[in-house]
């Protein structure tokens, strides 16, 4: 009986059931062919109707005997150019879409790794054995204030929630939605942190090393930089020994608004430094601490990469020339087809207009992937997924040292 059971167990290990691949979406053909909602037709309806009306006018003029025909050797030259431009336009837009997804995914991976490392590696350490301990210890004559095990856990939870709020802050920052007056922030931010929202350096900046005084704002002049307002004004002052490089002495008073993701990374880095200073990272040593610090730096790098996509549009000259080329081709097409097709030329030109304008419309929709439209990346779903993972981590998974963690001989 035991032999039969062992053979059956071995067979279950060797012979695995086939894995069914989960597709990203259900495959369909005819339903998508006749689908209006979710297609690009709604966005290009106006330009397509314009081309259709123009083709109808050409067909009417030909029907009444007006000479509105052209040789067929004109449109092939335009077709080659338009095709190349559309292919390049569509490829560039999808590259931006894919890069945005890859950068946001890398950010999620960094948050997951850093959260796991903080939850496991930050522990109270016995100074004699350099091993984790479940009870707080006072390091001899060291005057530093050490946290209890419960308070240390709360600090770890606060830091991990800051990392979770970083994903939400990046999402709103890329969409140009400043501030924390958003519903998804309610149960994400740790208590006490919102006071740093849109913090300025007024009253805290050290101006001893700079000729720029910080703190005053002028509502008259402002410009938009990366989704946040930067206010400034100028005033004339006299040159003195503290401003040797000023000629007729013009100093600029600037008040900066730091984006919320940068404030969060600053706070997380400060918490890691605090854990290191109090000896809670002694188990992993300098190499482990440097790895956690490098993950914080990676968050800033990934934010910069996503800002590059969000703040760098396709050059206007390129977009304008593309639309002009497509329009010229579509307006020239009725003159070459009306002689052979007559009234049937109108639906043919309409179908060609839907095809070419649809490609350009799709490229225009996906070139900015961080919005909240149906064609944009589902950043809300990504953040919710990350939130569930973080909640599972801090409520169900053990920390680096637990009372029952023992190694039996």
Legacy VTK file of the C-alpha trace (Angstrom):
# vtk DataFile Version 3.0
C-alpha trace
ASCII
DATASET POLYDATA
POINTS 409 float
0.000 0.000 0.000
2.829 2.382 0.862
4.626 1.428 -2.321
1.523 2.258 -4.387
1.194 5.565 -2.550
4.846 6.468 -3.194
4.513 5.607 -6.886
1.384 7.728 -7.158
3.112 10.618 -5.398
6.107 10.350 -7.714
3.833 10.274 -10.749
2.048 13.406 -9.571
5.393 15.179 -9.411
6.665 13.987 -12.778
3.408 14.214 -14.740
2.198 17.735 -14.230
-1.160 18.943 -15.540
-0.980 21.148 -18.627
-0.746 24.833 -17.899
-3.405 26.943 -19.535
-2.047 30.298 -20.586
-4.158 33.203 -19.477
-4.588 35.656 -22.324
-4.624 39.368 -21.705
-7.990 39.652 -23.411
-10.506 37.302 -25.010
-9.831 36.751 -28.693
-12.607 37.915 -30.978
-12.824 38.989 -34.597
-16.324 39.827 -35.803
-17.349 41.513 -32.534
-14.326 43.802 -32.811
-15.008 44.507 -36.495
-18.461 45.940 -35.717
-17.435 47.530 -32.437
-17.806 51.293 -32.070
-17.275 51.810 -28.350
-13.596 51.486 -27.587
-12.491 52.067 -31.183
-10.803 55.081 -32.729
-13.808 55.869 -34.961
-15.373 58.198 -32.409
-12.212 60.323 -32.234
-11.741 60.674 -36.011
-15.405 61.028 -36.965
-15.144 64.757 -37.723
-12.117 64.607 -40.065
-13.515 61.532 -41.848
-16.847 63.264 -42.472
-14.953 66.260 -43.862
-13.150 64.049 -46.380
-16.424 62.287 -47.249
-18.194 65.590 -47.908
-15.289 66.738 -50.058
-15.382 63.484 -52.044
-19.145 63.892 -52.488
-18.580 67.387 -53.898
-16.008 66.075 -56.387
-18.377 63.278 -57.486
-21.210 65.783 -57.931
-19.020 68.120 -59.980
-17.920 65.219 -62.212
-21.534 64.136 -62.626
-22.432 67.583 -64.017
-19.531 67.543 -66.469
-16.877 69.594 -64.725
-13.255 68.548 -65.507
-12.179 67.397 -62.014
-10.033 64.401 -62.914
-6.297 63.894 -62.384
-3.856 61.320 -63.662
-3.353 58.266 -61.489
0.413 58.834 -61.289
0.049 61.519 -58.600
-1.323 59.560 -55.627
1.288 56.721 -55.597
4.034 59.261 -54.889
2.112 60.659 -51.939
1.100 57.185 -50.737
4.724 56.099 -50.206
5.584 59.185 -48.171
2.392 59.030 -46.102
2.918 55.328 -45.390
6.473 55.842 -44.142
5.508 58.759 -41.919
2.555 56.893 -40.415
4.654 53.810 -39.657
7.303 55.901 -37.943
4.666 57.861 -36.020
2.904 54.756 -34.776
6.163 53.045 -33.790
7.364 56.086 -31.853
4.093 56.394 -29.955
4.007 52.724 -28.990
7.635 52.916 -27.857
6.592 55.677 -25.457
3.650 53.565 -24.287
5.852 50.519 -23.718
8.585 52.541 -21.994
5.992 54.032 -19.660
4.743 50.570 -18.719
8.265 49.283 -18.236
9.308 52.213 -16.033
6.185 51.983 -13.878
6.709 48.230 -13.552
10.327 48.792 -12.510
9.116 51.238 -9.880
6.669 48.653 -8.535
9.455 46.067 -8.392
11.678 48.484 -6.468
8.904 49.220 -3.964
8.287 45.506 -3.466
11.964 44.745 -2.896
12.560 47.673 -0.565
9.414 46.900 1.449
10.479 43.298 1.890
14.008 44.276 2.939
12.722 46.792 5.484
10.221 44.328 6.914
12.814 41.564 7.349
16.180 43.275 7.885
15.282 46.108 10.270
15.538 44.465 13.674
16.806 45.017 17.195
20.343 43.637 17.321
22.309 42.235 20.237
25.629 44.181 20.275
27.540 41.228 21.731
26.555 38.632 19.157
25.482 40.959 16.313
22.377 38.802 16.020
18.726 39.843 15.913
16.991 40.078 19.261
13.311 40.238 20.142
13.855 42.596 23.091
15.263 46.140 23.080
18.817 46.512 24.346
20.790 49.465 25.686
24.294 49.561 24.219
26.357 50.211 27.313
27.269 53.865 27.586
25.523 54.733 24.310
23.113 57.574 24.984
20.974 56.971 21.901
17.258 56.380 22.342
16.304 52.852 21.226
12.776 51.879 20.261
10.807 49.027 21.722
9.898 46.112 19.512
6.333 47.393 19.094
7.419 50.935 18.236
10.027 49.637 15.807
7.322 47.634 14.037
5.189 50.768 13.791
8.114 52.666 12.284
8.631 49.894 9.740
4.941 49.914 8.839
5.064 53.694 8.458
8.081 53.469 6.129
6.476 50.744 4.022
3.267 52.765 3.743
5.360 55.694 2.566
6.684 53.475 -0.208
3.118 52.513 -1.116
2.059 56.158 -1.144
4.996 56.844 -3.480
3.289 54.820 -6.231
0.069 56.807 -5.798
1.978 60.094 -5.696
3.821 59.230 -8.921
0.530 58.392 -10.614
-1.012 61.747 -9.734
2.226 63.619 -10.434
2.446 62.233 -13.973
-1.170 63.245 -14.567
-0.502 66.770 -13.333
-2.768 66.303 -10.298
-0.947 68.040 -7.481
-1.911 68.040 -3.818
-3.259 65.237 -1.646
-6.977 65.975 -2.011
-7.561 62.630 -3.723
-9.730 59.828 -2.384
-7.155 57.112 -2.955
-4.798 58.905 -0.540
-7.151 58.481 2.428
-5.994 55.063 3.620
-2.531 55.134 2.049
-0.566 57.953 3.649
0.730 57.301 7.164
-0.519 59.622 9.851
1.296 62.939 10.038
2.935 62.920 6.628
0.453 65.102 4.663
1.855 68.166 6.402
4.787 67.891 3.987
2.545 68.210 0.910
3.836 70.903 -1.446
6.247 71.988 1.270
8.336 75.034 0.500
11.725 75.946 1.774
10.436 79.242 3.199
11.719 79.893 6.706
13.999 76.841 6.726
16.426 77.463 3.874
19.994 78.410 4.733
20.893 81.422 2.587
24.398 81.871 3.953
25.937 80.164 0.923
23.748 81.648 -1.797
22.805 85.013 -3.215
19.287 83.677 -3.762
16.870 84.445 -0.962
14.057 81.953 -0.582
10.562 82.425 0.673
8.609 85.130 -1.096
6.066 84.451 -3.801
4.722 86.716 -6.498
1.337 85.810 -7.970
2.058 88.012 -10.978
4.602 85.714 -12.568
4.393 81.949 -12.662
5.254 79.146 -14.994
4.370 75.512 -15.054
7.269 73.105 -14.639
6.646 69.355 -14.401
3.155 69.804 -13.020
3.990 72.234 -10.244
4.021 76.014 -10.046
7.229 77.925 -9.617
6.759 81.502 -8.462
9.344 84.238 -8.555
9.921 87.963 -8.692
12.940 90.225 -8.889
14.027 93.176 -6.843
17.052 95.446 -6.953
19.429 95.524 -4.005
22.838 97.007 -3.354
25.980 94.946 -3.745
27.895 94.201 -0.563
30.577 91.897 0.755
28.170 88.972 0.932
27.213 89.381 -2.736
30.547 90.027 -4.466
29.392 88.692 -7.839
26.452 91.057 -8.156
27.140 94.143 -10.271
24.196 96.479 -9.969
22.904 93.954 -7.525
19.875 92.136 -8.735
18.841 89.292 -6.483
16.036 86.864 -7.215
13.613 85.646 -4.605
12.318 82.193 -5.426
9.877 79.854 -3.725
10.083 76.263 -4.921
7.331 73.658 -4.782
8.875 70.209 -4.510
6.856 67.380 -6.099
5.292 64.997 -3.620
7.198 61.870 -4.811
10.498 63.604 -4.066
9.312 64.445 -0.559
8.404 60.802 0.012
11.774 59.487 -1.186
13.473 62.029 1.083
11.480 60.775 4.053
12.136 57.095 3.227
15.867 57.760 2.881
15.811 59.586 6.195
14.094 56.600 7.854
16.727 54.207 6.508
19.423 56.501 7.872
17.613 56.521 11.214
17.486 52.713 11.301
21.180 52.571 10.488
22.126 55.167 13.110
20.218 53.320 15.838
21.819 50.008 14.926
18.743 48.267 13.498
20.588 47.407 10.263
23.737 45.975 11.829
22.798 42.427 10.793
23.044 43.155 7.064
26.070 45.418 7.441
27.130 48.328 5.223
26.572 46.370 2.006
22.936 45.701 2.840
22.356 49.294 3.880
23.920 50.534 0.656
21.641 48.206 -1.308
18.564 49.711 0.374
19.862 53.221 -0.274
20.438 52.306 -3.906
16.839 51.155 -4.185
15.738 54.591 -2.955
17.911 56.167 -5.640
16.307 53.866 -8.203
12.900 55.286 -7.318
14.097 58.757 -8.294
15.652 57.419 -11.500
12.412 55.717 -12.503
10.400 58.851 -11.727
12.742 60.880 -13.936
12.334 58.361 -16.766
8.534 58.590 -16.559
8.690 62.389 -16.366
10.747 62.346 -19.542
7.892 60.573 -21.321
5.170 62.744 -19.796
6.931 66.068 -20.407
8.409 65.399 -23.863
5.693 65.554 -26.506
6.097 64.667 -30.151
7.508 67.754 -31.947
4.686 69.910 -33.250
6.307 70.285 -36.695
6.259 66.527 -37.125
2.613 66.182 -36.133
1.489 69.105 -38.270
3.372 67.856 -41.328
1.921 64.376 -40.884
-1.632 65.694 -40.781
-0.992 67.939 -43.770
0.449 65.049 -45.792
-2.451 62.728 -44.960
-4.997 65.450 -45.753
-3.289 66.254 -49.069
-3.321 62.596 -50.050
-6.980 62.117 -49.114
-8.038 65.278 -50.950
-6.092 64.229 -54.053
-7.535 60.714 -54.054
-11.082 61.634 -55.244
-9.697 63.395 -58.342
-7.906 60.216 -59.456
-10.743 57.754 -58.703
-13.832 59.637 -59.778
-13.370 58.908 -63.485
-13.284 55.128 -63.008
-15.624 54.730 -60.031
-18.039 57.626 -60.266
-20.311 57.755 -57.215
-18.699 54.571 -55.869
-15.601 56.655 -55.247
-17.187 58.177 -52.111
-17.252 55.021 -49.904
-13.793 54.027 -51.156
-12.288 57.366 -50.127
-14.141 57.171 -46.794
-12.634 53.759 -46.029
-9.143 55.002 -46.920
-9.682 58.053 -44.699
-10.744 55.852 -41.770
-7.635 53.704 -42.217
-5.050 56.481 -42.429
-6.627 58.861 -39.935
-7.251 55.956 -37.569
-3.559 55.079 -37.481
-2.636 58.667 -36.681
-5.435 58.883 -34.111
-4.229 55.737 -32.332
-0.691 57.110 -32.195
-2.020 60.343 -30.719
-3.983 58.440 -28.071
-1.134 56.236 -26.792
1.789 58.675 -26.922
0.916 59.873 -23.388
0.329 56.606 -21.478
-0.171 58.010 -17.966
-3.628 59.528 -18.378
-6.958 58.175 -17.174
-8.509 57.327 -20.549
-9.477 53.906 -21.816
-6.351 53.661 -23.981
-3.954 54.669 -21.198
-2.115 52.410 -18.793
-4.338 51.176 -15.919
-2.258 52.884 -13.238
-5.156 52.747 -10.783
-5.227 48.943 -11.018
-1.452 48.719 -10.626
-1.574 50.835 -7.468
-4.442 48.778 -6.025
-2.509 45.584 -6.689
0.533 47.004 -4.920
-1.638 48.115 -2.014
-3.017 44.601 -1.523
0.510 43.179 -1.547
1.742 45.672 1.042
-1.260 45.041 3.276
-0.610 41.310 3.067
3.069 41.851 3.900
2.523 43.875 7.075
-0.450 41.880 8.370
0.368 38.251 7.590
4.037 37.716 6.820
6.539 37.359 9.702
9.304 39.864 10.303
12.982 39.059 10.371
12.923 37.897 13.992
9.979 36.215 15.686
9.711 34.452 19.006
9.034 31.092 17.348
11.942 31.421 14.866
14.258 28.660 16.058
16.523 26.270 14.227
16.196 22.694 15.435
19.152 20.346 15.485
LINES 1 410
409 0 1 2 3 4 5 6 7 8 9 10 11 12 13 14 15 16 17 18 19 20 21 22 23 24 25 26 27 28 29 30 31 32 33 34 35 36 37 38 39 40 41 42 43 44 45 46 47 48 49 50 51 52 53 54 55 56 57 58 59 60 61 62 63 64 65 66 67 68 69 70 71 72 73 74 75 76 77 78 79 80 81 82 83 84 85 86 87 88 89 90 91 92 93 94 95 96 97 98 99 100 101 102 103 104 105 106 107 108 109 110 111 112 113 114 115 116 117 118 119 120 121 122 123 124 125 126 127 128 129 130 131 132 133 134 135 136 137 138 139 140 141 142 143 144 145 146 147 148 149 150 151 152 153 154 155 156 157 158 159 160 161 162 163 164 165 166 167 168 169 170 171 172 173 174 175 176 177 178 179 180 181 182 183 184 185 186 187 188 189 190 191 192 193 194 195 196 197 198 199 200 201 202 203 204 205 206 207 208 209 210 211 212 213 214 215 216 217 218 219 220 221 222 223 224 225 226 227 228 229 230 231 232 233 234 235 236 237 238 239 240 241 242 243 244 245 246 247 248 249 250 251 252 253 254 255 256 257 258 259 260 261 262 263 264 265 266 267 268 269 270 271 272 273 274 275 276 277 278 279 280 281 282 283 284 285 286 287 288 289 290 291 292 293 294 295 296 297 298 299 300 301 302 303 304 305 306 307 308 309 310 311 312 313 314 315 316 317 318 319 320 321 322 323 324 325 326 327 328 329 330 331 332 333 334 335 336 337 338 339 340 341 342 343 344 345 346 347 348 349 350 351 352 353 354 355 356 357 358 359 360 361 362 363 364 365 366 367 368 369 370 371 372 373 374 375 376 377 378 379 380 381 382 383 384 385 386 387 388 389 390 391 392 393 394 395 396 397 398 399 400 401 402 403 404 405 406 407 408
